Amino acid sequence: MSLPPIATLLIIAGAVLAFVVLVGLVLVLRDPGAARRRIESAFRRPPRPPKTAGDEQYYRPYWSR
C-alpha cells in the first residue's frame, strides 16, 4: 500500500513539528529563566540609532562662557 504524496508530506511535516516542540520543551525545562529572557528579547524594541550633536552642543570650557 502506497501513500499519496500529500499524505507523505503531511506525515513528514508533523514529525518535524513534533521534533521542534520537543526541543523547545527541553530547552524550557532545562533553564526556565533563559527561556523567559529569549522570549522577552524577541519582543524588545531595538535601541534607537545615535544622533549627532548639533552646533549648540559643542563642548565649551566653563571659563569661556
N, C-alpha and C positions, 0 to 999 in steps of 0.2 A: 504494500500500500504506500503510495507516494503522496506527500502533502502538496497542496497547491503552493505556488511561490509566495503568495501573500501570507499564508499561514506560517511558512518558514520564517519570513521576515518578522512577523509578529512574535514568534517564539524567541528569536534572537534578540529583538528589542526588549522583550520582557526580561530576559536573562541579564542583559546589560543594565537595565534599570534596577533590577533586584541587587546586582553587584554594587552599583553606585550607592544605593540606600544602605546596604550592609557596611560599606566602607565609611559612610557618613556616620552611621550609628557607632561604629568602633571608635572613630575619632572623637565623638561627643562623650562617650563613656570613659575614654582614656583620660581626657582633660577637659572638663566642662567649662572652666574659665577661659581656656584658649578658644574653644568653640564660640563662646559668647563674644570674645574680642573679634574673632573673624567676622561674625555676623554684623556687629556694630561698625566695623571698619568698612564693610561693603556699602553701608548707607551713610557714612560720614561724608560731609562736603569736602571737596579738595581745598587746600589752602589758597587764599587769594594771591594773585600774582603781585610781586613787589611793584611799588610805584616809585618813580624818580622824584626827588625833592625839587620843588620849584626854585626860582631865583630868590624868593623871600626866605627860604630855609637854609641859605648858605651860612656856614659857621663863621661867626664874628667873635673875636675875643671880647670879654666883658668890658675891658677898659677902652675899647674903641667905639663904644655906643654913644 
